[in-house]
Amino acid sequence: MKKTGMAKSDAKKLMGQMSAPGAASFGKVAEVVDKREQRKRDQALGLVPFAVKLNGDLVQQLHAQAKERDIDLNQLVGELLAQGLAA
């Protein structure tokens, strides 16, 4: 491969990383945890994966509220479910 071809390939990789989810932290060092380690941490906290299908508008509202309150989406959904079940 020529030098210009390699430069093009590197540029494409870089642009792909910048447009990927989590690009806001691009260039910053983040703690990398593999899936097995994350699963162990979740189990130690008593967390269980629970998948549901929700309406898109509802999901957008959840994301907006989580961002507004500056908390994790999982934490928000847990709080809302606990409040709903308590009522």
TAGIDA-V906421 format. One record per pair of residues at least 24 apart in sequence whose ideal C-beta (glycine too) atoms are under 6 Angstrom apart, sorted by the first residue. I is the first residue (numbers start at 0). GAP is how many residues later the second one is. D is the distance in Angstrom with one decimal. If there is no record, write none. Layout:
i=[I I]
gap=[GAP GAP]
d=[D D]
//
This chain:
none
//
